[in-house]
Amino acid sequence: MPDASTSIGSSLWTTELEGFGAPTRGKVRDLYDLGDSLLLVACDRLSAYDHVLQPAIPGKGKILNQLTNFWFEQTSNLVDNHLLHRDTTDFPPELAPYSEQLRGRAVIAKKAEVVPFECVARGYLAGSAFKEYLAFRSVCGIPLPEGLARASELAEPVFTPATKAESGHDENVDFETMSNAIGQGLAERLRDLTLALYDQGRAHARERGLLLADTKFEFGLVDGKLTLIDEVLTPDSSRYWDAKAWEPGQEPASFDKQFVRNWLDDQGWDHDSEPPRLPDHVVAGTQGRYVEAFERLTGSRPQF
């Protein structure tokens, strides 16, 4: 939980910036087309099981935006990213009236031709990968040994791509499916880069007492060059576990959306109908986990 000195303030559900047209709204982000670039605004909406939940988590967008910017710096040795400006003082002057609203939660980014697959790296068995393992003893066509349990560490990380659905559920696919869709050369580059990014993120997290169980990256082409886009190694796109509390076969103590997923599952929700409203203790618990993940990973506080 954030302590009393951490002032988070009210939540931002969505944005309305006059003169910039209607934004493209993702599950948790608002995107504005600035002509030769994009304004990406991380709102405080929270999604789980492909549904946007009510209410928002105060400060969540700022945490994820600032953590992504941290990881962009950390991973710049491996791949270029789409970041142009993250300080509102460097934004176009037309955005000045919205500087307080955007500060800490928005960036100006390069436009990219988005690769239509999510690039997932897994070092531990969790989530949909664990369910698939129980049924087939494999994950996305990659055979795994017998005897693995929930949260088991894999002998080596695996690359498990998924389709990017505009609506509804993303679907895990094997490497061959991805390769057939975008070409073997690009697919191999994405696989190798995804695993390299995961290894670097996992090593950093481990030094800070966290296990990076799995994570997903998104890439695009900017002037033909492979570029890291969207969010990077955040609690929304990753599973972070407390290293000291980790034990194979047990539900790990997490610093990500699993806390919310577990609560939703306990309500008996079918994942298709309107989701139940999050109670105050789940909102506060989620907020606290995101703040702690940020502080552990960066060694600093998010700026609210």
SULMOGI-V438820 format. One record per residue. N is the residue number from 1. RES is the residue in three letters. PSI is psi in whole degrees, -180 to 180 (999 if undefined). OMEGA is omega as a letter, one per 40 degrees, with the letter a starting at -180 (999 if undefined). NEAR is the number of other C-alpha atoms within 8 Angstrom. Layout:
# SULMOGI-V438820
N	RES	PSI	OMEGA	NEAR
N	RES	PSI	OMEGA	NEAR
This chain:
# SULMOGI-V438820
1	MET	143	i	9
2	PRO	142	i	9
3	ASP	179	a	5
4	ALA	-19	a	5
5	SER	-5	i	5
6	THR	105	a	6
7	SER	115	a	6
8	ILE	-37	i	7
9	GLY	-166	a	7
10	SER	168	a	6
11	SER	158	i	9
12	LEU	113	a	11
13	TRP	-44	a	8
14	THR	173	a	6
15	THR	151	i	7
16	GLU	99	a	5
17	LEU	108	a	7
18	GLU	137	i	5
19	GLY	0	a	4
20	PHE	11	i	9
21	GLY	172	i	7
22	ALA	134	i	6
23	PRO	158	i	9
24	THR	119	a	7
25	ARG	118	i	8
26	GLY	-170	i	7
27	LYS	-37	a	9
28	VAL	-2	a	13
29	ARG	150	i	11
30	ASP	131	a	14
31	LEU	129	i	12
32	TYR	133	i	12
33	ASP	117	a	10
34	LEU	14	a	8
35	GLY	-84	i	5
36	ASP	6	i	7
37	SER	179	a	10
38	LEU	145	i	13
39	LEU	119	i	12
40	LEU	122	a	12
41	VAL	119	i	12
42	ALA	106	i	13
43	CYS	-179	a	15
44	ASP	11	i	15
45	ARG	149	i	17
46	LEU	133	i	11
47	SER	150	i	10
48	ALA	140	a	10
49	TYR	38	i	7
50	ASP	25	i	8
51	HIS	141	i	8
52	VAL	129	a	10
53	LEU	157	i	13
54	GLN	142	e	9
55	PRO	-177	i	8
56	ALA	164	i	12
57	ILE	108	a	13
58	PRO	130	i	12
59	GLY	-8	a	14
60	LYS	-44	a	12
61	GLY	-40	i	14
62	LYS	-41	i	15
63	ILE	-49	a	14
64	LEU	-40	i	14
65	ASN	-47	a	13
66	GLN	-34	i	11
67	LEU	-40	i	13
68	THR	-43	i	12
69	ASN	-39	i	9
70	PHE	-46	a	9
71	TRP	-31	i	10
72	PHE	-42	i	10
73	GLU	-44	a	7
74	GLN	-30	a	7
75	THR	7	a	10
76	SER	-17	i	9
77	ASN	-18	a	6
78	LEU	-35	a	8
79	VAL	148	i	10
80	ASP	155	i	9
81	ASN	173	a	9
82	HIS	2	a	11
83	LEU	129	i	10
84	LEU	-54	a	8
85	HIS	137	i	10
86	ARG	-11	i	11
87	ASP	127	a	9
88	THR	-21	i	12
89	THR	-16	i	6
90	ASP	1	i	7
91	PHE	162	i	10
92	PRO	144	a	6
93	PRO	-26	i	5
94	GLU	-19	a	5
95	LEU	-3	a	8
96	ALA	-39	i	10
97	PRO	-16	a	6
98	TYR	15	a	8
99	SER	-40	i	10
100	GLU	-40	i	6
101	GLN	-35	a	5
102	LEU	-19	a	10
103	ARG	127	i	9
104	GLY	-12	a	11
105	ARG	7	a	14
106	ALA	152	i	13
107	VAL	158	i	13
108	ILE	129	a	13
109	ALA	156	i	12
110	LYS	148	i	11
111	LYS	144	a	9
112	ALA	151	i	10
113	GLU	105	a	7
114	VAL	132	i	8
115	VAL	128	a	9
116	PRO	34	i	6
117	PHE	143	i	10
118	GLU	136	a	13
119	CYS	106	a	14
120	VAL	133	i	13
121	ALA	136	a	14
122	ARG	128	i	12
123	GLY	-11	a	12
124	TYR	160	a	11
125	LEU	111	a	14
126	ALA	165	i	10
127	GLY	-139	a	6
128	SER	-29	i	6
129	ALA	-39	i	9
130	PHE	-41	i	10
131	LYS	-41	i	9
132	GLU	-38	i	11
133	TYR	-43	i	11
134	LEU	-34	a	7
135	ALA	-38	a	6
136	PHE	-5	a	7
137	ARG	33	i	11
138	SER	167	i	10
139	VAL	118	a	12
140	CYS	42	i	10
141	GLY	-1	i	8
142	ILE	114	a	8
143	PRO	141	i	7
144	LEU	155	a	8
145	PRO	160	i	6
146	GLU	160	i	5
147	GLY	7	i	4
148	LEU	148	a	6
149	ALA	172	i	8
150	ARG	133	i	11
151	ALA	11	i	13
152	SER	143	i	11
153	GLU	136	i	8
154	LEU	154	i	8
155	ALA	-36	i	4
156	GLU	151	a	5
157	PRO	150	i	10
158	VAL	152	i	9
159	PHE	121	a	11
160	THR	90	a	14
161	PRO	164	i	14
162	ALA	149	i	12
163	THR	153	i	11
164	LYS	106	a	9
165	ALA	133	i	8
166	GLU	-34	i	4
167	SER	157	a	5
168	GLY	-158	a	6
169	HIS	138	i	7
170	ASP	157	a	8
171	GLU	126	i	8
172	ASN	139	i	9
173	VAL	165	i	12
174	ASP	169	a	11
175	PHE	-35	a	11
176	GLU	-40	i	6
177	THR	-46	i	8
178	MET	-44	a	13
179	SER	-41	i	13
180	ASN	-31	a	8
181	ALA	-38	a	6
182	ILE	-4	a	8
183	GLY	141	a	9
184	GLN	-39	a	8
185	GLY	-49	i	7
186	LEU	-40	i	9
187	ALA	-41	i	12
188	GLU	-40	i	9
189	ARG	-42	i	8
190	LEU	-42	i	9
191	ARG	-50	a	10
192	ASP	-40	a	8
193	LEU	-40	i	10
194	THR	-46	a	13
195	LEU	-35	i	12
196	ALA	-43	i	9
197	LEU	-42	i	10
198	TYR	-46	a	11
199	ASP	-42	i	8
200	GLN	-43	i	9
201	GLY	-40	a	10
202	ARG	-41	a	10
203	ALA	-43	i	8
204	HIS	-46	a	9
205	ALA	-41	a	12
206	ARG	-36	i	11
207	GLU	-24	a	7
208	ARG	14	i	8
209	GLY	16	i	10
210	LEU	146	i	11
211	LEU	127	i	11
212	LEU	97	a	14
213	ALA	-46	i	13
214	ASP	165	a	13
215	THR	160	i	13
216	LYS	142	i	12
217	PHE	155	i	15
218	GLU	143	a	13
219	PHE	159	i	12
220	GLY	172	i	12
221	LEU	124	i	12
222	VAL	111	a	11
223	ASP	39	i	5
224	GLY	-1	a	5
225	LYS	132	a	6
226	LEU	129	a	10
227	THR	138	i	13
228	LEU	130	a	12
229	ILE	176	i	12
230	ASP	-140	a	7
231	GLU	157	a	11
232	VAL	121	i	12
233	LEU	41	i	13
234	THR	167	i	10
235	PRO	-15	i	13
236	ASP	-32	a	8
237	SER	5	a	11
238	SER	164	i	13
239	ARG	119	i	15
240	TYR	129	i	14
241	TRP	152	i	14
242	ASP	117	a	13
243	ALA	-39	a	9
244	LYS	-28	a	5
245	ALA	-2	a	8
246	TRP	134	i	10
247	GLU	121	i	8
248	PRO	139	a	9
249	GLY	-13	a	8
250	GLN	154	i	8
251	GLU	116	a	6
252	PRO	152	i	10
253	ALA	118	a	8
254	SER	159	i	11
255	PHE	56	a	15
256	ASP	-161	a	13
257	LYS	-6	a	11
258	GLN	-32	i	9
259	PHE	-43	i	12
260	VAL	-44	i	10
261	ARG	-43	a	10
262	ASN	-42	i	8
263	TRP	-44	i	9
264	LEU	-42	i	11
265	ASP	-38	i	8
266	ASP	-21	i	7
267	GLN	-8	a	6
268	GLY	19	a	6
269	TRP	142	a	11
270	ASP	0	i	5
271	HIS	2	i	7
272	ASP	-38	i	6
273	SER	179	i	6
274	GLU	126	a	5
275	PRO	153	i	10
276	PRO	152	i	8
277	ARG	137	a	7
278	LEU	130	i	9
279	PRO	167	a	6
280	ASP	-39	a	6
281	HIS	-28	i	6
282	VAL	-40	i	11
283	VAL	-49	a	12
284	ALA	-40	i	10
285	GLY	-40	i	10
286	THR	-47	i	13
287	GLN	-46	a	14
288	GLY	-40	i	10
289	ARG	-39	i	12
290	TYR	-42	i	13
291	VAL	-44	a	13
292	GLU	-40	i	11
293	ALA	-45	i	11
294	PHE	-48	a	14
295	GLU	-39	i	11
296	ARG	-44	a	10
297	LEU	-37	a	9
298	THR	-20	a	9
299	GLY	15	i	7
300	SER	174	i	7
301	ARG	145	i	8
302	PRO	149	a	10
303	GLN	111	i	6
304	PHE	999	999	8
